[in-house]
Amino acid sequence: MDTLFHTQTLLIIAAGAIATYLTRVGGYVFITRMKRIPPRAEAALNAVPAAVLTTLVAPAAVTGGFDVSVTMAIAFLLGLRLSLLPVLAIGWVVVMVLRQFIG
């Protein structure tokens, strides 16, 4: 590695940042220009949080190992009754205990 930053890497990061910015601004501009949101568009927007959560959780559930799978199952069950912060704290403790004793 001759240089600290590679030009190609910086260009990829810049392109990703520009694409992210344009999609966010474009969505905002598109929605604000509508007089009313069509029911299909509203349904699609309502599905976004579940889709994002699935894309974050699914890879870890599949490739994370036994400790991660057990912790996710426990966190899911706790999430039905508790708020977010206790679920995160308990999940963190469970995964650390499982990693300590199971490996």
Stockholm file with secondary structure:
# STOCKHOLM 1.0

chainA/1-103         MDTLFHTQTLLIIAAGAIATYLTRVGGYVFITRMKRIPPRAEAALNAVPAAVLTTLVAPAAVTGGFDVSVTMAIAFLLGLRLSLLPVLAIGWVVVMVLRQFIG
#=GR chainA/1-103 SS CCSSSCHHHHHHHHHHHHHHHHHHHHHHHHHHTCSSCCHHHHHHHHHHHHHHHHHHHHHHHHHSCHHHHHHHHHHHHHHTTSCHHHHHHHHHHHHHHHHHHTC
#=GC SS_cons         CCSSSCHHHHHHHHHHHHHHHHHHHHHHHHHHTCSSCCHHHHHHHHHHHHHHHHHHHHHHHHHSCHHHHHHHHHHHHHHTTSCHHHHHHHHHHHHHHHHHHTC
//
